[in-house]
């Protein structure tokens, strides 16, 4: 297991130490998918360096940006 290779006594230590890496990789994957689907916006996390979770947005505002004007 990874925790043994890194010398951590508990898996929780490993998860805490490397959680920011996983979050950044997830946000990068989401941005890549968004680019492939034609989205012009990037996530706040990608712009800030990827170590912070994105701020929640209102669902209606997102739907209006995606669908465009009537």
DSSP file (Angstrom, degrees, kcal/mol; ACC not computed):
  #  RESIDUE AA STRUCTURE BP1 BP2  ACC     N-H-->O    O-->H-N    N-H-->O    O-->H-N    TCO  KAPPA ALPHA  PHI   PSI    X-CA   Y-CA   Z-CA
    1    1 A X     >        0   0    0      0, 0.0     4,-1.7     0, 0.0     3,-0.3   0.000 360.0 360.0 360.0 156.9    0.0    0.0    0.0
    2    2 A X  H  >  +     0   0    0      1,-0.2     4,-2.3     2,-0.2     5,-0.2   0.885 360.0  59.4 -62.5 -40.8    1.0    3.6   -0.6
    3    3 A X  H  >>S+     0   0    0      1,-0.2     5,-2.6     2,-0.2     4,-0.7   0.872 106.4  48.7 -59.2 -36.0    1.0    4.5    3.1
    4    4 A X  H >45S+     0   0    0     -3,-0.3     3,-0.5     3,-0.2    -1,-0.2   0.911 109.7  51.1 -69.7 -41.9    3.6    1.8    3.8
    5    5 A X  H 3<5S+     0   0    0     -4,-1.7    -2,-0.2     1,-0.2    -1,-0.2   0.868 115.0  43.3 -61.6 -36.2    5.8    3.0    0.9
    6    6 A X  H 3<5S-     0   0    0     -4,-2.3    -1,-0.2    -5,-0.1    -2,-0.2   0.561 113.6-118.3 -87.1  -8.9    5.6    6.6    2.3
    7    7 A X  T <<5 +     0   0    0     -4,-0.7     2,-0.4    -3,-0.5    -3,-0.2   0.709  59.3 152.1  80.5  21.1    6.1    5.5    5.9
    8    8 A X      < -     0   0    0     -5,-2.6    -1,-0.3    -6,-0.2    -2,-0.1  -0.691  40.9-149.3 -86.6 137.2    2.8    6.7    7.2
    9    9 A X  S    S+     0   0    0     -2,-0.4     2,-0.4     1,-0.1    -1,-0.1   0.832  82.3  32.0 -72.5 -32.6    1.3    4.9   10.1
   10   10 A X  S >> S-     0   0    0      1,-0.1     4,-1.1    -7,-0.1     3,-1.0  -0.960  73.1-131.0-130.2 144.8   -2.3    5.6    9.1
   11   11 A X  H 3> S+     0   0    0     -2,-0.4     4,-2.6     1,-0.2     5,-0.2   0.788 106.1  67.9 -62.4 -27.9   -4.0    5.9    5.7
   12   12 A X  H 3> S+     0   0    0      1,-0.2     4,-2.3     2,-0.2    -1,-0.2   0.850  96.3  53.6 -60.5 -35.2   -5.6    9.1    7.0
   13   13 A X  H <> S+     0   0    0     -3,-1.0     4,-2.6     2,-0.2    -1,-0.2   0.941 110.1  46.7 -64.0 -47.4   -2.2   10.8    7.1
   14   14 A X  H  X S+     0   0    0     -4,-1.1     4,-2.1     1,-0.2    -2,-0.2   0.925 112.9  49.3 -60.2 -46.2   -1.6    9.9    3.4
   15   15 A X  H  X S+     0   0    0     -4,-2.6     4,-0.7     1,-0.2    -1,-0.2   0.896 113.3  46.5 -62.2 -41.4   -5.0   11.1    2.4
   16   16 A X  H >< S+     0   0    0     -4,-2.3     3,-0.6     1,-0.2     4,-0.4   0.919 112.8  48.7 -67.6 -44.2   -4.7   14.4    4.2
   17   17 A X  H 3< S+     0   0    0     -4,-2.6     3,-0.3     1,-0.2    -2,-0.2   0.876 122.4  32.4 -64.8 -38.3   -1.2   15.1    2.9
   18   18 A X  H 3X S+     0   0    0     -4,-2.1     4,-1.5    -5,-0.2     3,-0.5   0.297  85.9 102.2-106.3   9.5   -2.0   14.4   -0.8
   19   19 A X  H <X S+     0   0    0     -4,-0.7     4,-2.2    -3,-0.6     5,-0.2   0.874  79.1  57.3 -61.1 -38.2   -5.7   15.5   -0.9
   20   20 A X  H  > S+     0   0    0     -4,-0.4     4,-2.2    -3,-0.3    -1,-0.2   0.849 103.4  54.1 -63.9 -33.0   -4.8   18.8   -2.7
   21   21 A X  H  > S+     0   0    0     -3,-0.5     4,-2.3     2,-0.2    -1,-0.2   0.930 108.8  48.0 -65.4 -45.0   -3.1   16.9   -5.5
   22   22 A X  H  X S+     0   0    0     -4,-1.5     4,-2.2     1,-0.2    -2,-0.2   0.912 111.5  50.1 -62.8 -43.2   -6.2   14.8   -6.1
   23   23 A X  H  X S+     0   0    0     -4,-2.2     4,-2.4     1,-0.2    -1,-0.2   0.926 110.6  49.5 -61.9 -45.4   -8.4   17.9   -6.1
   24   24 A X  H  X S+     0   0    0     -4,-2.2     4,-2.4     1,-0.2    -1,-0.2   0.914 111.0  49.4 -61.3 -43.4   -6.1   19.7   -8.6
   25   25 A X  H  X S+     0   0    0     -4,-2.3     4,-2.1     1,-0.2    -1,-0.2   0.882 110.6  50.7 -64.5 -37.8   -6.1   16.7  -10.9
   26   26 A X  H  X S+     0   0    0     -4,-2.2     4,-2.2     2,-0.2    -2,-0.2   0.923 111.1  47.8 -64.5 -44.1   -9.9   16.5  -10.8
   27   27 A X  H  X S+     0   0    0     -4,-2.4     4,-2.5     1,-0.2    -2,-0.2   0.896 110.9  51.6 -65.4 -39.5  -10.3   20.2  -11.6
   28   28 A X  H  X S+     0   0    0     -4,-2.4     4,-2.3     2,-0.2    -1,-0.2   0.900 110.0  49.7 -63.1 -40.1   -7.8   19.9  -14.5
   29   29 A X  H  X S+     0   0    0     -4,-2.1     4,-2.3     2,-0.2    -2,-0.2   0.903 110.8  49.5 -64.7 -41.1   -9.8   16.9  -15.9
   30   30 A X  H  X S+     0   0    0     -4,-2.2     4,-2.6     2,-0.2    -2,-0.2   0.916 111.6  48.5 -64.2 -43.2  -13.1   18.9  -15.6
   31   31 A X  H  X S+     0   0    0     -4,-2.5     4,-2.4     2,-0.2    -2,-0.2   0.895 110.6  51.3 -64.1 -39.7  -11.5   21.8  -17.5
   32   32 A X  H  X S+     0   0    0     -4,-2.3     4,-2.2     2,-0.2    -2,-0.2   0.922 111.8  46.8 -62.6 -44.1  -10.1   19.6  -20.2
   33   33 A X  H  X S+     0   0    0     -4,-2.3     4,-1.8     2,-0.2    -2,-0.2   0.909 111.0  52.3 -63.9 -42.3  -13.6   18.0  -20.7
   34   34 A X  H  <>S+     0   0    0     -4,-2.6     5,-3.2     1,-0.2     4,-0.3   0.897 109.4  49.6 -60.5 -41.2  -15.2   21.5  -20.7
   35   35 A X  H ><5S+     0   0    0     -4,-2.4     3,-1.3     3,-0.2    -1,-0.2   0.915 109.5  51.2 -63.4 -43.5  -12.7   22.6  -23.4
   36   36 A X  H 3<5S+     0   0    0     -4,-2.2    -1,-0.2     1,-0.3    -2,-0.2   0.820 110.9  49.3 -63.3 -30.7  -13.5   19.5  -25.5
   37   37 A X  T 3<5S-     0   0    0     -4,-1.8    -1,-0.3    -5,-0.1    -2,-0.2   0.410 124.4-102.6 -91.0   2.0  -17.2   20.3  -25.2
   38   38 A X  T < 5 +     0   0    0     -3,-1.3    -3,-0.2    -4,-0.3     2,-0.2   0.588  65.8 153.6  93.2  11.2  -16.7   23.9  -26.2
   39   39 A X      < -     0   0    0     -5,-3.2    -1,-0.3    -6,-0.2    -2,-0.1  -0.524  30.2-161.3 -73.3 139.5  -17.0   25.6  -22.8
   40   40 A X        +     0   0    0     -2,-0.2     2,-0.3     2,-0.0    -1,-0.1   0.525  63.8  83.1 -97.7  -7.4  -15.1   29.0  -22.7
   41   41 A X        -     0   0    0     -7,-0.1     2,-0.3   -10,-0.0    -2,-0.1  -0.721  61.6-152.3-101.3 148.9  -14.9   29.2  -18.9
   42   42 A X        -     0   0    0     -2,-0.3     2,-0.1     1,-0.1    -2,-0.0  -0.783  31.7 -96.4-109.4 160.1  -12.4   27.7  -16.6
   43   43 A X     >  -     0   0    0     -2,-0.3     4,-1.7   -16,-0.2     5,-0.2  -0.367  25.4-121.5 -73.5 154.3  -13.0   26.8  -13.0
   44   44 A X  H  > S+     0   0    0      1,-0.2     4,-1.8     2,-0.2     6,-0.2   0.845 113.6  58.4 -61.4 -33.5  -12.0   29.1  -10.2
   45   45 A X  H  >>S+     0   0    0      1,-0.2     5,-2.3     2,-0.2     4,-0.8   0.914 103.1  50.6 -64.9 -42.8   -9.9   26.3   -8.8
   46   46 A X  H >45S+     0   0    0      1,-0.2     3,-0.6     2,-0.2    -1,-0.2   0.899 112.1  47.9 -62.5 -39.6   -7.9   26.0  -12.0
   47   47 A X  H 3<5S+     0   0    0     -4,-1.7    -1,-0.2     1,-0.2    -2,-0.2   0.818 112.0  49.7 -70.1 -29.9   -7.2   29.8  -12.0
   48   48 A X  H 3<5S-     0   0    0     -4,-1.8    -1,-0.2    -5,-0.2    -2,-0.2   0.495 128.4 -89.4 -90.5  -3.0   -6.2   29.8   -8.4
   49   49 A X  T <<5 -     0   0    0     -4,-0.8    -3,-0.2    -3,-0.6    -4,-0.1   0.265  56.3 -93.8 113.8 -11.3   -3.7   27.0   -8.6
   50   50 A X  S   <S+     0   0    0     -5,-2.3   -23,-0.2    -6,-0.2    -4,-0.1   0.450  99.0 103.2  90.7   0.4   -6.0   24.0   -7.9
   51   51 A X  S    S+     0   0    0     -6,-0.2     2,-0.4    -3,-0.2   -28,-0.1   0.585  70.7  65.2 -94.2  -8.6   -5.5   23.6   -4.2
   52   52 A X  S    S-     0   0    0     -7,-0.2    -2,-0.1    -8,-0.1    -4,-0.1  -0.878  87.4-112.3-112.1 143.6   -8.8   25.1   -3.1
   53   53 A X        -     0   0    0     -2,-0.4    -2,-0.1     1,-0.1   -29,-0.0  -0.425  43.7 -98.4 -69.0 151.3  -12.3   23.7   -3.9
   54   54 A X        -     0   0    0      1,-0.1     2,-0.3    -2,-0.1    -1,-0.1  -0.320  36.9-108.2 -68.3 152.7  -14.4   25.8   -6.3
   55   55 A X        -     0   0    0      1,-0.1   -11,-0.2    -3,-0.1    -1,-0.1  -0.608  41.0-103.6 -77.6 141.3  -17.0   28.2   -4.9
   56   56 A X        -     0   0    0     -2,-0.3     2,-0.3     1,-0.0    -1,-0.1  -0.345  36.5-155.0 -65.4 145.7  -20.6   27.1   -5.4
   57   57 A X        -     0   0    0     -3,-0.0     2,-0.2    -2,-0.0    -1,-0.0  -0.836  25.9 -96.6-117.0 158.1  -22.5   28.8   -8.2
   58   58 A X     >  -     0   0    0     -2,-0.3     4,-1.6     1,-0.1     3,-0.2  -0.552  27.7-136.0 -72.3 137.2  -26.2   29.3   -8.6
   59   59 A X  H  > S+     0   0    0     -2,-0.2     4,-2.3     1,-0.2     5,-0.2   0.871 102.2  55.9 -62.7 -38.6  -27.7   26.7  -10.9
   60   60 A X  H  > S+     0   0    0      1,-0.2     4,-2.1     2,-0.2    -1,-0.2   0.881 104.9  51.5 -63.6 -39.3  -29.8   29.2  -12.8
   61   61 A X  H  > S+     0   0    0      2,-0.2     4,-1.8     1,-0.2    -1,-0.2   0.901 111.2  48.1 -65.1 -40.6  -26.8   31.4  -13.7
   62   62 A X  H  X S+     0   0    0     -4,-1.6     4,-2.2     1,-0.2    -2,-0.2   0.919 110.5  51.0 -64.8 -44.1  -25.0   28.4  -15.1
   63   63 A X  H  X S+     0   0    0     -4,-2.3     4,-2.6     1,-0.2     5,-0.3   0.881 108.9  51.6 -62.8 -38.6  -28.0   27.3  -17.1
   64   64 A X  H  X S+     0   0    0     -4,-2.1     4,-1.9     1,-0.2    -1,-0.2   0.892 110.9  47.8 -65.9 -39.5  -28.4   30.8  -18.6
   65   65 A X  H  < S+     0   0    0     -4,-1.8    -2,-0.2     2,-0.2    -1,-0.2   0.881 114.9  46.0 -68.1 -37.3  -24.7   30.8  -19.6
   66   66 A X  H  < S+     0   0    0     -4,-2.2    -2,-0.2     1,-0.2    -1,-0.2   0.930 120.3  36.1 -72.1 -46.0  -25.0   27.4  -21.2
   67   67 A X  H  < S-     0   0    0     -4,-2.6    -2,-0.2    -5,-0.2    -1,-0.2   0.746  98.4-150.4 -83.9 -23.1  -28.2   27.9  -23.1
   68   68 A X     <  -     0   0    0     -4,-1.9    -1,-0.2    -5,-0.3    -2,-0.1  -0.214  43.0 -25.0  81.1-176.4  -27.7   31.5  -24.1
   69   69 A X              0   0    0      1,-0.1    -4,-0.0    -4,-0.1    -5,-0.0  -0.300 360.0 360.0 -69.8 155.8  -30.3   34.1  -24.7
   70   70 A X              0   0    0     -2,-0.0    -1,-0.1     0, 0.0    -2,-0.0   0.507 360.0 360.0 -67.8 360.0  -33.8   33.0  -25.7
